Amino acid sequence: MNGETSDEDMIAAYTEVQQYLAELVAAKRTNPTDDLLSDLTDSDLDDEELRGISLILLAAGLDTTANMLAMGTFALLRNPAQLAALRADPALTDRAVEELLRYLSVAKTFFRMALEDVELDGRTVEAGTAVILSINTANRDPERFAEPDVLDLGRQEGGHVAFGHGIHQCLGQQLARVEMRVAFPALVHRFPTLRLAVPADEVPLRPELADIFGVKSLPVTWDA
């Protein structure tokens, strides 16, 4: 998912993880434990469906959150006034998380299929047409957000679509929020002198082809 892996390596990795998940599903059917996958084995889902659900939870629950935490830290370190505001006022945390989700939108695009003809902004999207939705563009829409390219942890406007919209909203969105509400305040208070160890333009970013927007690494330092 990093945008730099060859097709051969991606196929090999996909094959390996599918084999792992097949063995895991079989093990959970035989010896269920106190976890989500074990609970799902007691449903009418078949092994292929269980592997698919497991793969989505593994990929979507790991890469997105890891890069959101890293990119959120990067964004805060590049905006010291906003970082200081978060450190000074813990009550700002929830709003800060929502603003970072809007500002960064690490899951950049979603794909949807039109089930029927849809009129959209004077155009008809015909049934059966695949549509690519740009989440990061929507979250920087100047008609929806004042100064959309500015990180403002006190922003009053809500309504970002970082987790999608409607019945297809991310199943893990509340877990992701909890993780960020815990991680960011802990980081800024435990490391009050945290700062970038290299100029911001030298922080290596994932290529544009990557499924998830993020950094390859985030060099930081702090005072002992």
Buried (B, 14 or more C-beta within 10 A) or exposed (E): BBEEEEEEEEEEEEEEBBEBBBEBBEBBBEEBEEEEBBEBBEEEBEEEEBBBBBBEBEBBBEBBBBBBBBBBBBBBBEBEEBBEBBBEEEEBBEBBBBBBBBBBBBBBEBEBEBEEEEEEEEEEBEEEEEEEBEBBEBBBEEEBBEEBEEBBBEBEEEEBBBBBBEEEEBBBEEEBBEBBBEBBBEBBEEBEEBEBEEEEEEBEBBEEEBBBBBBEEBEBEEEE
